[in-house]
Amino acid sequence: MSRDVMDCDLIVVGAGMAGMTAAARAAEAGARVVVVEKAPQVGGSAVLSGGYVWTATSQAEIDRHDDGDPALHRVVIQEYPHVMSWLRSRMQVGPPVRALFGRGQQVDMAGYMAFCTRVVEGAGGFVVPGTEVAQILMQDGAVAGAITTHPDGETELRSPRILLATGGFQADPDLRAQHIHPAARGMRLRSNPHSTGGGMRLGLAAGGAVAGPNSGYYGHLLARNCPMRGDSDFVRYTQYHSIHAVLLNRRGERFCDESFDDHASSQWTLRQPGAVALLVWDDQVQRDHGVVPVVAGAEASDRHRDAMQAGCPGGVFDSLAAVGAFADTLGYDGAACLASLTAYNDLMRSAPDQAVPARETNARPLDRGPWYVLEVDSAITFTFCGLSVDDQARALDPFGAPIPGLFVAGADVGNAYRKGYAGGLALAATTAFRAMRTAGF
């Protein structure tokens, strides 16, 4: 079968934050870039996010919150100022805001994707949605191009450089079960539905290796059985204030330091019986954290009220005994739940340093009724397991040698994060910057 042939300077696989950032950077440097995106539109999970490009204030902060590869942490910290300077010089961004243990600024992601597309096409390149890369072409161990497939037929793209930026494999149940946990097969998706591990498969077929094992992922605790109709629901039903609450499994036990981070608690919850937990907080937490914006400038909402109106399991109770009785109705050990909450409050008053699991921050008793309860489970946004990559964003073979011409960015990079997290959009943009710097653009 004959196919069209096209020469270009760079092939980008994936049109999300990482891929479009890299494509625009290369195009501004004079490169002819072809961006191939399997989804019918560009944007990936970035256009479903709040658009906050944030990361930690220092590598020490990332290292404290996460046990991923320090060399990749360093890439994020080193490239982040360059990313933000570049963004500010090309489009309007929001004011600086605090975000978790870092800082960032909000970007209109739909506008940003349109900007990147204009830059690529203005330099003679193409952004092609609804198209997949079937194969990376190799010659003498180096990248030589790719075969793409589209309903109209196949195209051979000839290029000495390919960037894999497909956004991870969170939309593939089998890969989730293989790399994260058997319970992850049924986990809900808080992300675009097209990131199914294409970058990993292409990289492995080209001689790359998986950096791992790594069962981590970025996700959040959502009210169980909540609607999942799009990005607005992702935010509306996420229980960001869980760092001030207590989580109990079906045995009525605390199982993690809830104060560490909501996304870390999400990982722990997945591994509990039934992959669910009971989230409990008091009226002070509700007033101080349950109805306020997660970051400055975001819309305020009452996340408990929204969940209850959607029919999610939960309630408001005037005593901890009533919380325990409600837990019984959901199949939890209600007596054990009451005992755990009582013991937790006693320890927070007298000896918070003796709590097991530990409570690093937000160590106060939940003793100001009424008490708010929701059953929660974990929803995934992107995976942390990915291809083995060095600090130059080059794909590595199983022996640790770079594969000439093959670069990786964003969630296709393995081990940038493991148990923690320091910004997904920042990871995407900074690794894209590093990849293009290494590629000579």
Phi and psi in degrees as a GROMACS rama.xvg file:
@    title "Ramachandran Plot"
@    xaxis  label "Phi"
@    yaxis  label "Psi"
@TYPE xy
-76.8163  153.429  SER-2
-141.297  154.12  ARG-3
-68.8127  153.095  ASP-4
-128.037  137.298  VAL-5
-141.413  137.941  MET-6
-98.5032  142.955  ASP-7
-153.833  170.509  CYS-8
-88.721  -26.2579  ASP-9
-153.579  134.496  LEU-10
-107.746  126.892  ILE-11
-112.209  124.631  VAL-12
-102.305  103.221  VAL-13
116.36  128.419  GLY-14
-115.91  45.2651  ALA-15
-96.9352  -155.773  GLY-16
-59.7478  -45.8149  MET-17
-67.6384  -50.2885  ALA-18
-65.0686  -43.8224  GLY-19
-72.3494  -33.4648  MET-20
-63.967  -47.1082  THR-21
-62.201  -42.5797  ALA-22
-62.6666  -43.0023  ALA-23
-66.9283  -40.8187  ALA-24
-60.164  -46.8471  ARG-25
-66.3444  -41.208  ALA-26
-63.5419  -39.1132  ALA-27
-62.8505  -26.2081  GLU-28
-86.723  4.65129  ALA-29
99.7185  5.62504  GLY-30
-80.9663  146.655  ALA-31
-91.0074  115.517  ARG-32
-116.276  138.939  VAL-33
-116.888  118.872  VAL-34
-100.989  124.631  VAL-35
-111.774  122.843  VAL-36
-128.737  126.803  GLU-37
-72.788  -29.7922  LYS-38
-70.4034  161.439  ALA-39
-73.7563  -6.48244  PRO-40
-145.879  162.233  GLN-41
-84.1083  166.269  VAL-42
121.331  -30.6846  GLY-43
53.3508  -142.809  GLY-44
-79.0015  -15.3765  SER-45
-60.6845  -40.0359  ALA-46
-75.6859  -8.53358  VAL-47
-94.7535  -7.30692  LEU-48
-88.254  175.027  SER-49
-76.4671  -6.95114  GLY-50
80.887  13.863  GLY-51
-86.5345  110.895  TYR-52
-90.3286  97.8773  VAL-53
-132.931  157.469  TRP-54
-156.364  -177.513  THR-55
-68.1147  159.996  ALA-56
-77.3312  -14.7763  THR-57
-160.787  163.551  SER-58
-65.1528  -34.1367  GLN-59
-58.4632  -37.0842  ALA-60
-69.0367  -42.6855  GLU-61
-61.9486  -47.1761  ILE-62
-60.8631  -31.4582  ASP-63
-72.7045  -33.7258  ARG-64
-95.0259  -9.78392  HIS-65
-148.839  147.582  ASP-66
-110.351  29.7328  ASP-67
-73.6979  -170.606  GLY-68
-69.1159  116.606  ASP-69
-58.7937  -31.7717  PRO-70
-65.222  -35.557  ALA-71
-77.4499  -33.6212  LEU-72
-56.1575  -41.9673  HIS-73
-64.0501  -36.9353  ARG-74
-59.7708  -45.0429  VAL-75
-59.6319  -48.4064  VAL-76
-66.971  -41.5188  ILE-77
-69.7769  -40.7105  GLN-78
-86.0467  -19.5486  GLU-79
-56.8004  -46.8603  TYR-80
-59.829  -35.852  PRO-81
-67.8587  -40.6828  HIS-82
-59.2439  -49.7398  VAL-83
-67.5376  -37.9857  MET-84
-62.0389  -42.6497  SER-85
-63.568  -45.0454  TRP-86
-62.254  -46.4427  LEU-87
-63.8096  -28.5636  ARG-88
-81.9931  -7.7886  SER-89
-120.369  -15.63  ARG-90
-160.943  165.521  MET-91
-77.2872  132.557  GLN-92
-124.36  162.146  VAL-93
-74.3498  171.633  GLY-94
-69.2107  157.394  PRO-95
-60.9501  138  PRO-96
-136.384  156.093  VAL-97
-77.9422  141.533  ARG-98
-143.466  114.432  ALA-99
49.1059  -117.948  LEU-100
-103.584  29.2507  PHE-101
-146.922  -153.83  GLY-102
-147.628  158.762  ARG-103
-171.477  -174.997  GLY-104
-141.022  150.562  GLN-105
-89.0011  138.391  GLN-106
-124.19  137.075  VAL-107
-71.0658  102.115  ASP-108
-68.0901  -37.2636  MET-109
-63.8113  -43.1332  ALA-110
-64.1497  -36.9683  GLY-111
-66.1136  -42.7064  TYR-112
-62.5073  -38.7761  MET-113
-64.9292  -40.1004  ALA-114
-61.3172  -48.8258  PHE-115
-61.6408  -39.7351  CYS-116
-61.5072  -43.3417  THR-117
-61.7745  -41.0436  ARG-118
-63.7865  -46.1225  VAL-119
-62.6136  -48.4145  VAL-120
-70.3706  -30.7856  GLU-121
-67.7324  -21.7364  GLY-122
-96.3055  12.8325  ALA-123
89.7452  8.95602  GLY-124
-95.7337  -171.773  GLY-125
-140.264  143.731  PHE-126
-116.512  114.859  VAL-127
-119.526  98.1302  VAL-128
-79.4662  170.554  PRO-129
65.5813  26.744  GLY-130
-136.043  143.8  THR-131
-120.847  152.232  GLU-132
-91.6217  116.487  VAL-133
-85.1726  -28.6524  ALA-134
-161.345  140.036  GLN-135
-90.3742  128.749  ILE-136
-88.2941  131.017  LEU-137
-119.37  146.859  MET-138
-141.228  120.744  GLN-139
53.9166  38.9545  ASP-140
81.9479  3.13346  GLY-141
-121.244  156.58  ALA-142
-63.1632  135.119  VAL-143
-125.922  -9.66582  ALA-144
152.519  -159.327  GLY-145
-156.66  154.722  ALA-146
-103.63  125.178  ILE-147
-110.904  150.476  THR-148
-122.568  141.323  THR-149
-147.177  154.711  HIS-150
-51.9565  -25.2776  PRO-151
-83.4791  -8.33052  ASP-152
134.342  -170.344  GLY-153
-100.968  151.228  GLU-154
-132.318  137.226  THR-155
-98.0679  116.768  GLU-156
-97.9473  126.105  LEU-157
-104.874  120.466  ARG-158
-160.352  145.016  SER-159
-84.4696  1.9837  PRO-160
-139.988  134.636  ARG-161
-132.901  135.678  ILE-162
-111.382  124.474  LEU-163
-92.6514  120.019  LEU-164
-149.291  58.3438  ALA-165
-93.29  -0.0797477  THR-166
89.7606  10.7459  GLY-167
97.1251  -163.372  GLY-168
-130.926  25.0366  PHE-169
-63.6119  -19.5721  GLN-170
-91.0195  7.85907  ALA-171
-110.884  106.724  ASP-172
-59.0171  -37.7815  PRO-173
-66.2567  -44.0944  ASP-174
-66.9297  -35.8012  LEU-175
-60.8475  -46.0411  ARG-176
-64.7464  -36.3544  ALA-177
-70.9494  -44.0157  GLN-178
-101.138  -19.9905  HIS-179
-107.503  -65.3324  ILE-180
-174.918  147.517  HIS-181
-54.311  -35.0759  PRO-182
-68.6104  -17.0515  ALA-183
-69.5216  -15.5823  ALA-184
-58.3513  -37.1319  ARG-185
-98.0349  9.66317  GLY-186
-68.2783  144.884  MET-187
-76.8373  153.44  ARG-188
-101.872  119.279  LEU-189
-109.059  61.0686  ARG-190
-169.003  179.293  SER-191
-72.5355  153.826  ASN-192
-88.9245  9.33171  PRO-193
-106.168  -7.90206  HIS-194
-85.6593  90.0045  SER-195
-114.69  22.5406  THR-196
90.2693  17.316  GLY-197
-59.8206  -40.8568  GLY-198
-63.8699  -41.4973  GLY-199
-63.4197  -45.3032  MET-200
-63.1445  -44.3953  ARG-201
-64.1837  -42.3481  LEU-202
-63.6554  -42.003  GLY-203
-65.5648  -41.2386  LEU-204
-65.0764  -25.9646  ALA-205
-88.1339  5.0093  ALA-206
105.976  6.73847  GLY-207
-79.8802  -175.081  GLY-208
-140.109  154.557  ALA-209
-84.0264  131.944  VAL-210
-85.8115  110.609  ALA-211
178.014  -166.653  GLY-212
-70.3343  151.947  PRO-213
-148.79  106.406  ASN-214
-93.888  8.97802  SER-215
-79.2425  161.854  GLY-216
-161.034  160.439  TYR-217
-97.0167  123.843  TYR-218
-155.456  -171.013  GLY-219
-144.029  164.024  HIS-220
-85.4012  123.606  LEU-221
-116.531  150.319  LEU-222
-57.4828  130.029  ALA-223
-64.0997  140.53  ARG-224
68.8291  15.6152  ASN-225
-72.8072  156.607  CYS-226
-63.2602  151.37  PRO-227
-133.873  65.332  MET-228
-92.8009  -6.88391  ARG-229
159.379  -170.645  GLY-230
-62.7952  -31.7683  ASP-231
-65.8207  -37.1415  SER-232
-71.1908  -33.4489  ASP-233
-55.0898  -43.3067  PHE-234
-78.1477  -43.7067  VAL-235
-59.9386  -37.3291  ARG-236
-105.311  4.60512  TYR-237
-79.2579  131.614  THR-238
-95.6539  70.5143  GLN-239
-58.8778  -28.8248  TYR-240
-77.8535  6.00342  HIS-241
-59.9411  -19.4712  SER-242
-67.1475  -13.7947  ILE-243
-104.788  0.612871  HIS-244
-110.651  -171.062  ALA-245
-122.527  139.115  VAL-246
-109.284  134.832  LEU-247
-127.745  136.043  LEU-248
-87.0238  -177.15  ASN-249
-66.4032  -17.6061  ARG-250
-83.4363  -2.17372  ARG-251
81.9024  19.1884  GLY-252
-106.203  142.483  GLU-253
-69.5236  146.562  ARG-254
-135.656  1.39995  PHE-255
-159.506  167.614  CYS-256
-82.6862  99.0581  ASP-257
-61.2029  -26.0156  GLU-258
-76.699  -10.2738  SER-259
-63.7419  -51.7411  PHE-260
178.303  145.039  ASP-261
-59.9082  -38.6803  ASP-262
-69.674  -29.9803  HIS-263
-70.0735  -41.091  ALA-264
-61.071  -33.2972  SER-265
-59.8324  -42.8958  SER-266
-64.7032  -41.4323  GLN-267
-67.3282  -39.0272  TRP-268
-62.5954  -38.9646  THR-269
-55.4158  -30.818  LEU-270
-93.4175  7.777  ARG-271
-90.8869  163.666  GLN-272
-53.9969  126.91  PRO-273
74.8866  -0.782282  GLY-274
57.1014  34.909  ALA-275
-134.881  167.555  VAL-276
-154.74  161.06  ALA-277
-100.846  122.872  LEU-278
-100.525  124.697  LEU-279
-127.102  131.74  VAL-280
-146.861  164.19  TRP-281
-103.347  -177.312  ASP-282
-66.1414  -32.2182  ASP-283
-65.9797  -43.9504  GLN-284
-62.555  -40.7994  VAL-285
-59.3155  -46.963  GLN-286
-71.065  -38.8326  ARG-287
-83.2146  -27.7747  ASP-288
-135.776  -25.5104  HIS-289
-78.6579  -14.0283  GLY-290
-127.957  16.8904  VAL-291
-112.179  155.949  VAL-292
-61.4944  146.289  PRO-293
-68.012  -39.2214  VAL-294
-131.204  155.967  VAL-295
-58.17  133.325  ALA-296
95.7654  -17.3547  GLY-297
-76.3403  162.679  ALA-298
-75.654  134.783  GLU-299
-79.2053  147.777  ALA-300
-156.581  157.346  SER-301
-95.7644  98.4493  ASP-302
-68.2733  -31.1933  ARG-303
-68.9075  -47.3741  HIS-304
-59.4249  -44.1514  ARG-305
-59.6668  -42.6051  ASP-306
-66.226  -41.9099  ALA-307
-65.2383  -40.4284  MET-308
-64.7021  -25.7949  GLN-309
-85.7451  -0.110648  ALA-310
85.2807  17.5188  GLY-311
-74.1454  150.735  CYS-312
-66.8326  123.971  PRO-313
171.458  -172.627  GLY-314
175.256  179.508  GLY-315
-122.783  130.637  VAL-316
-131.867  147.863  PHE-317
-92.6804  2.22122  ASP-318
-154.747  157.622  SER-319
-68.2064  -29.4886  LEU-320
-61.838  -38.8026  ALA-321
-67.4582  -34.2438  ALA-322
-60.7916  -46.0336  VAL-323
-61.1865  -41.2931  GLY-324
-63.8657  -39.7563  ALA-325
-65.385  -40.1636  PHE-326
-57.609  -37.7867  ALA-327
-56.9352  -39.5898  ASP-328
-67.8112  -20.0561  THR-329
-96.9055  3.57388  LEU-330
91.7713  10.7329  GLY-331
-88.7819  162.329  TYR-332
-80.1253  94.8758  ASP-333
-61.5053  -39.4982  GLY-334
-64.3816  -40.3631  ALA-335
-68.0378  -36.1133  ALA-336
-61.6003  -46.3713  CYS-337
-61.6319  -43.3576  LEU-338
-63.4742  -40.2477  ALA-339
-67.3363  -41.5114  SER-340
-66.5718  -39.981  LEU-341
-65.3606  -45.8718  THR-342
-63.7164  -39.7198  ALA-343
-59.9341  -48.1201  TYR-344
-62.2365  -41.3986  ASN-345
-61.3756  -43.3792  ASP-346
-66.9152  -39.9714  LEU-347
-63.9035  -28.2765  MET-348
-80.0555  -35.9003  ARG-349
-110.736  -39.576  SER-350
-152.083  68.1199  ALA-351
-59.6987  -26.2605  PRO-352
-71.4751  -9.07991  ASP-353
-98.8156  3.0958  GLN-354
-64.8912  139.726  ALA-355
-133.433  117.965  VAL-356
-58.4941  158.371  PRO-357
-63.2803  160.422  ALA-358
-128.124  95.0204  ARG-359
-68.3882  -42.4906  GLU-360
-135.073  177.852  THR-361
51.0078  41.1845  ASN-362
-90.9195  78.0471  ALA-363
-134.608  151.999  ARG-364
-67.9011  148.465  PRO-365
-96.3985  77.9159  LEU-366
-126.006  17.6039  ASP-367
-115.019  90.2745  ARG-368
-66.5395  163.491  GLY-369
-74.5766  169.643  PRO-370
-108.496  137.563  TRP-371
-104.502  137.805  TYR-372
-135.43  137.821  VAL-373
-140.942  140.906  LEU-374
-82.3502  134.368  GLU-375
-127.935  157.831  VAL-376
-139.975  -179.625  ASP-377
-100.816  136.763  SER-378
-123.227  141.989  ALA-379
-104.334  140.55  ILE-380
-108.063  -48.3567  THR-381
-155.156  158.638  PHE-382
-92.6809  154.382  THR-383
-100.624  -21.4923  PHE-384
-74.5579  137.707  CYS-385
-168.187  -159.195  GLY-386
-76.3053  149.604  LEU-387
-72.0219  124.85  SER-388
-138.601  143.823  VAL-389
-93.4122  -177.359  ASP-390
-77.0363  5.82918  ASP-391
-105.02  9.8827  GLN-392
65.6903  25.6542  ALA-393
-94.3713  136.135  ARG-394
-66.7437  140.161  ALA-395
-112.043  147.234  LEU-396
-82.3333  176.894  ASP-397
-59.569  -16.4065  PRO-398
-99.5321  3.64031  PHE-399
88.6047  10.048  GLY-400
-93.2544  141.021  ALA-401
-65.6073  143.507  PRO-402
-91.6806  113.53  ILE-403
-55.5894  125.156  PRO-404
87.5204  -3.1217  GLY-405
-108.969  118.196  LEU-406
-119.126  157.686  PHE-407
-137.964  141.634  VAL-408
-145.042  160.735  ALA-409
69.2197  -144.386  GLY-410
-72.3284  -8.23153  ALA-411
-76.0014  -13.1442  ASP-412
-77.3047  125.913  VAL-413
-88.1648  142.389  GLY-414
69.9052  14.2909  ASN-415
-62.5866  -40.9619  ALA-416
-125.989  159.505  TYR-417
-132.318  -77.4627  ARG-418
-94.1835  -21.3086  LYS-419
-111.704  -157.182  GLY-420
-170.777  140.515  TYR-421
-142.161  43.1642  ALA-422
103.325  121.95  GLY-423
-83.5568  -44.1673  GLY-424
-65.5104  -36.1913  LEU-425
-67.0598  -41.5619  ALA-426
-59.0961  -44.5912  LEU-427
-61.6585  -49.4618  ALA-428
-69.9086  -40.143  ALA-429
-70.8258  -39.796  THR-430
-70.4955  -30.8129  THR-431
-64.6883  -43.7918  ALA-432
-59.9661  -45.0661  PHE-433
-66.0902  -39.4033  ARG-434
-61.4186  -44.5738  ALA-435
-70.8027  -32.6374  MET-436
-62.9102  -43.6598  ARG-437
-67.4593  -36.1927  THR-438
-74.4688  -8.71313  ALA-439
94.0264  17.257  GLY-440
